[in-house]
Amino acid sequence: MTPAPHNWSETAAMIALWYATSIVATNTSKSLEMDAAVLTLSQLLIASGCSFLLLRILKLKPYRPMNSREELQTTSLLAFAFMLGFVTLNAALRHMHVSLVMTLRATEPLFTLALSTIVFGTDDGLRRLVSLIPVVCGASMSALGSADATLAGAVACAASNACFAARGVLTKVIRARHAADNYSLFLHINVIGALMAGAYVVVAGAAVVLPESMTILVINGVAFWAYLQLSWLVLARVTAVTHSVCNAMRRPVVILAGWLQFGNEITSLNACGIALACGGAALYGHLSRPPPPPPPDRDDEARETLV
């Protein structure tokens, strides 16, 4: 899909807001001393309220309901991957510093490539795999150079990456089969995800302990909704490759903000690992761009001219 023409100053401002809300969501998630599943439930409930206000109360965007059982089933599966991805991400933030979590999150394209190859197949999987070598090396260097690294945190990051890879693949499936728009789909996965997170909290017997500052909890939920919704808005304005590179560059910005707020030590090995991982992710986004369409056949052009 070719993005519509846009004002670059407006797009730059939107990217800056995307980064800023991402920093707020990540750092407040780290600072809130809550169970990972309970925090995710709170985030999904607040995000559901924000999307409901946008679509159903203010009617700033048209709302499209789900139209079939098959769409509901696929959307529910997407919501489960979305919910579990943030439960495991919040769990990783409980165990490790923001800088290490975000560096390990940069390996998500590796999981996405593996899952996409299984589901859709690909002709250039080897080229993409080679481009991910810097990501893997960088994440490994950062983990080895950090005293904050824990097995539980690394496993949580890997599970989060697998869930978000599944989210990306399922989103492509839904768009291919149904005319789901980004705003309505986001509302659906937040509402269904909140129901699933609530069931998860009950079954797991998680301690529902609210933080001392409810203001920070609300800010966290609104920022969570805003940065994810802004990601879609930026994608609508730029190419998929540009969006992928922007997303890769978002992580070092979040890492820097986490370091400024929480003050965890970043060694030279950590810094090299972060640069490799984030740069490799940007390279992967560049190599993942779709091939240009083939030039039209001259005979076809002649026939079109005659018609």
C-alpha positions as CSV (number, residue, x, y, z in Angstrom):
1,M,0.0,0.0,0.0
2,T,1.4,3.4,-1.0
3,P,1.0,6.0,1.7
4,A,-1.0,9.1,0.9
5,P,0.9,12.4,0.3
6,H,1.6,14.2,3.6
7,N,3.3,17.1,5.2
8,W,6.7,16.0,6.5
9,S,6.7,18.4,9.4
10,E,3.4,16.9,10.6
11,T,4.8,13.4,10.2
12,A,8.0,14.3,12.1
13,A,5.9,15.7,14.9
14,M,3.8,12.5,14.9
15,I,6.9,10.4,15.1
16,A,8.2,12.5,18.0
17,L,4.9,12.0,19.8
18,W,5.1,8.3,19.1
19,Y,8.6,8.1,20.6
20,A,7.6,10.2,23.6
21,T,4.5,8.2,24.5
22,S,6.5,5.0,24.1
23,I,9.0,6.3,26.6
24,V,6.3,7.2,29.1
25,A,4.6,3.8,28.7
26,T,7.8,1.9,29.1
27,N,9.3,3.8,32.0
28,T,6.0,3.9,33.9
29,S,5.5,0.2,33.3
30,K,9.0,-0.3,34.9
31,S,8.3,2.0,37.8
32,L,4.9,0.6,38.7
33,E,5.4,-2.2,41.2
34,M,2.5,-4.4,40.0
35,D,2.1,-8.0,38.9
36,A,2.7,-8.2,35.1
37,A,-0.7,-9.7,34.3
38,V,-2.5,-7.1,36.5
39,L,-0.6,-4.3,34.9
40,T,-1.5,-5.6,31.4
41,L,-5.1,-5.9,32.4
42,S,-5.1,-2.3,33.5
43,Q,-3.4,-1.1,30.3
44,L,-5.9,-3.0,28.1
45,L,-8.9,-1.7,30.0
46,I,-7.7,1.9,29.8
47,A,-6.8,1.5,26.1
48,S,-10.3,0.0,25.4
49,G,-11.8,3.0,27.1
50,C,-9.7,5.4,24.9
51,S,-10.6,3.7,21.7
52,F,-14.3,3.4,22.7
53,L,-14.3,7.2,23.4
54,L,-12.6,7.9,20.0
55,L,-14.9,5.7,17.9
56,R,-18.2,5.3,19.7
57,I,-18.6,8.5,21.7
58,L,-16.8,11.2,19.8
59,K,-17.2,9.4,16.5
60,L,-13.9,10.9,15.2
61,K,-13.4,7.8,13.1
62,P,-15.9,5.4,11.6
63,Y,-16.4,2.2,13.5
64,R,-16.6,-1.2,11.8
65,P,-18.0,-4.2,13.8
66,M,-16.9,-7.7,13.2
67,N,-19.1,-9.4,10.6
68,S,-18.5,-13.1,10.9
69,R,-17.7,-15.9,13.4
70,E,-14.5,-16.6,11.5
71,E,-13.4,-12.9,11.9
72,L,-14.3,-13.1,15.6
73,Q,-12.2,-16.3,16.0
74,T,-9.2,-14.9,14.2
75,T,-9.4,-11.5,16.0
76,S,-9.7,-13.4,19.4
77,L,-6.5,-15.3,18.5
78,L,-4.8,-12.0,17.6
79,A,-6.0,-10.5,20.9
80,F,-4.6,-13.5,22.8
81,A,-1.2,-13.0,21.2
82,F,-1.4,-9.3,21.9
83,M,-2.3,-9.7,25.5
84,L,0.2,-12.4,26.3
85,G,2.9,-10.4,24.5
86,F,2.5,-7.5,26.9
87,V,2.2,-9.8,30.0
88,T,5.6,-11.3,29.1
89,L,7.0,-7.9,28.3
90,N,5.9,-6.4,31.6
91,A,7.3,-9.5,33.3
92,A,10.7,-8.9,31.6
93,L,10.6,-5.3,32.8
94,R,10.2,-6.7,36.4
95,H,13.3,-8.8,36.1
96,M,15.7,-6.6,34.0
97,H,16.5,-3.0,33.2
98,V,14.8,-1.1,30.3
99,S,18.0,-1.0,28.3
100,L,18.5,-4.8,28.2
101,V,14.8,-5.6,27.7
102,M,14.6,-3.2,24.7
103,T,17.8,-4.6,23.2
104,L,16.5,-8.2,23.5
105,R,13.2,-7.0,22.0
106,A,15.2,-5.9,18.9
107,T,15.5,-9.6,18.0
108,E,11.7,-9.7,17.3
109,P,12.3,-9.7,13.5
110,L,14.0,-13.1,13.9
111,F,10.8,-14.6,15.3
112,T,8.7,-12.8,12.7
113,L,10.9,-14.1,9.9
114,A,10.6,-17.7,11.2
115,L,6.8,-17.5,11.6
116,S,6.2,-15.7,8.3
117,T,8.3,-18.3,6.5
118,I,6.2,-21.1,8.0
119,V,2.9,-19.4,7.3
120,F,3.4,-17.5,4.1
121,G,6.7,-18.8,2.7
122,T,9.4,-16.5,1.3
123,D,11.8,-16.4,-1.6
124,D,14.5,-14.4,0.2
125,G,14.5,-15.8,3.7
126,L,18.3,-16.5,3.6
127,R,19.1,-12.8,2.8
128,R,16.8,-11.6,5.6
129,L,18.3,-14.2,8.0
130,V,21.8,-13.0,7.2
131,S,20.8,-9.4,7.8
132,L,19.6,-10.4,11.3
133,I,23.1,-11.7,12.4
134,P,24.0,-8.2,13.7
135,V,20.8,-8.2,15.7
136,V,21.5,-11.5,17.3
137,C,25.2,-10.6,18.0
138,G,24.2,-7.3,19.4
139,A,21.6,-8.7,21.7
140,S,24.0,-11.4,22.9
141,M,26.8,-8.8,23.6
142,S,24.4,-6.6,25.5
143,A,23.2,-9.6,27.6
144,L,26.7,-10.8,28.3
145,G,27.9,-7.4,29.3
146,S,25.0,-6.7,31.7
147,A,25.0,-7.8,35.3
148,D,21.3,-7.3,35.3
149,A,20.6,-10.2,32.9
150,T,18.5,-13.0,34.3
151,L,17.3,-16.2,32.8
152,A,13.7,-15.4,33.7
153,G,13.9,-12.0,32.0
154,A,15.5,-13.5,28.9
155,V,12.8,-16.2,28.6
156,A,10.1,-13.5,29.1
157,C,11.6,-11.4,26.3
158,A,11.8,-14.4,24.0
159,A,8.1,-15.2,24.8
160,S,7.2,-11.6,24.2
161,N,9.0,-11.6,20.8
162,A,7.2,-14.8,19.8
163,C,3.8,-13.4,20.7
164,F,4.4,-10.1,18.9
165,A,5.6,-12.0,15.8
166,A,2.3,-14.0,15.9
167,R,0.5,-10.7,16.3
168,G,2.1,-9.4,13.1
169,V,1.3,-12.5,11.1
170,L,-2.3,-12.7,12.4
171,T,-2.8,-9.0,11.5
172,K,-1.8,-9.7,7.9
173,V,-4.3,-12.6,7.8
174,I,-7.2,-10.5,9.1
175,R,-6.4,-7.7,6.6
176,A,-6.3,-10.2,3.8
177,R,-9.6,-11.8,4.6
178,H,-11.6,-9.0,6.1
179,A,-11.9,-5.2,5.5
180,A,-10.8,-4.4,9.1
181,D,-9.6,-0.8,9.6
182,N,-6.8,-0.1,12.1
183,Y,-8.9,1.8,14.6
184,S,-11.7,-0.7,14.9
185,L,-9.3,-3.6,15.0
186,F,-7.3,-2.0,17.8
187,L,-10.5,-1.5,19.8
188,H,-11.5,-5.2,19.3
189,I,-8.2,-6.6,20.3
190,N,-8.0,-4.4,23.4
191,V,-11.5,-5.3,24.6
192,I,-11.1,-9.0,23.9
193,G,-7.6,-8.9,25.3
194,A,-8.8,-7.3,28.5
195,L,-11.4,-10.1,29.0
196,M,-8.6,-12.7,28.4
197,A,-6.2,-10.8,30.8
198,G,-8.9,-10.8,33.4
199,A,-9.4,-14.5,33.1
200,Y,-5.6,-15.0,33.2
201,V,-5.4,-13.0,36.5
202,V,-8.2,-15.1,38.1
203,V,-6.8,-18.4,37.0
204,A,-3.2,-17.5,37.9
205,G,-4.3,-16.1,41.3
206,A,-2.3,-13.0,40.7
207,A,-2.4,-10.4,43.6
208,V,-4.5,-7.5,42.5
209,V,-2.6,-4.7,44.3
210,L,-3.0,-1.2,42.9
211,P,-0.2,1.3,43.1
212,E,-0.1,4.2,45.5
213,S,-0.4,6.7,42.6
214,M,-3.4,6.0,40.5
215,T,-2.5,9.0,38.4
216,I,0.7,7.2,37.2
217,L,-1.4,4.1,36.4
218,V,-3.8,6.1,34.3
219,I,-0.9,7.9,32.5
220,N,0.6,4.5,31.8
221,G,-2.6,3.2,30.2
222,V,-3.2,6.3,28.1
223,A,0.5,6.3,26.9
224,F,0.2,2.6,26.2
225,W,-2.9,3.3,24.0
226,A,-1.4,6.4,22.4
227,Y,2.0,5.0,21.3
228,L,0.4,1.9,19.8
229,Q,-2.2,3.9,17.9
230,L,0.4,6.5,16.8
231,S,2.4,3.6,15.3
232,W,-0.5,2.9,13.0
233,L,-0.9,6.6,12.1
234,V,2.8,6.9,11.2
235,L,2.5,3.7,9.1
236,A,-0.4,5.3,7.2
237,R,1.9,8.2,6.3
238,V,5.2,6.6,5.4
239,T,6.3,3.4,3.6
240,A,6.5,0.1,5.5
241,V,10.3,0.3,5.2
242,T,10.5,3.8,6.7
243,H,8.2,2.7,9.5
244,S,10.3,-0.3,10.2
245,V,13.5,1.9,10.4
246,C,11.7,4.4,12.7
247,N,10.6,1.6,14.9
248,A,14.1,0.2,15.1
249,M,15.4,3.7,16.0
250,R,12.7,4.1,18.6
251,R,14.4,1.5,20.8
252,P,17.7,3.3,21.4
253,V,15.7,6.4,22.3
254,V,13.7,4.4,24.9
255,I,16.9,2.9,26.1
256,L,18.5,6.3,26.6
257,A,15.4,7.5,28.5
258,G,15.4,4.5,30.7
259,W,19.0,5.1,31.5
260,L,18.4,8.7,32.4
261,Q,15.5,7.8,34.7
262,F,16.7,4.6,36.3
263,G,20.4,5.1,36.1
264,N,21.4,1.5,35.2
265,E,25.0,1.2,34.1
266,I,25.6,0.8,30.4
267,T,29.1,-0.6,29.7
268,S,31.1,-0.3,26.5
269,L,30.0,-3.9,25.6
270,N,26.4,-3.0,26.3
271,A,26.6,0.1,24.1
272,C,28.2,-1.8,21.2
273,G,25.5,-4.5,21.6
274,I,22.7,-1.9,21.6
275,A,24.1,-0.2,18.4
276,L,24.5,-3.6,16.6
277,A,21.0,-4.8,17.6
278,C,19.1,-1.6,16.7
279,G,21.2,-1.0,13.5
280,G,20.6,-4.6,12.4
281,A,16.9,-4.2,12.9
282,A,17.0,-1.1,10.7
283,L,18.9,-3.1,8.1
284,Y,16.4,-5.9,8.2
285,G,13.6,-3.4,7.6
286,H,15.4,-2.1,4.6
287,L,16.0,-5.6,3.1
288,S,12.4,-6.5,3.9
289,R,10.9,-3.9,1.5
290,P,8.8,-5.4,-1.2
291,P,10.4,-5.8,-4.7
292,P,9.5,-3.1,-7.2
293,P,6.8,-4.1,-9.7
294,P,8.0,-5.5,-13.0
295,P,8.0,-3.0,-15.9
296,P,4.9,-3.3,-18.1
297,D,5.2,-5.4,-21.2
298,R,5.4,-3.3,-24.4
299,D,2.8,-5.4,-26.1
300,D,0.4,-4.8,-23.1
301,E,1.1,-1.1,-23.4
302,A,0.3,-1.1,-27.1
303,R,-2.9,-2.9,-26.5
304,E,-3.9,-0.5,-23.7
305,T,-3.1,2.4,-26.1
306,L,-5.4,0.9,-28.8
307,V,-8.2,0.4,-26.3
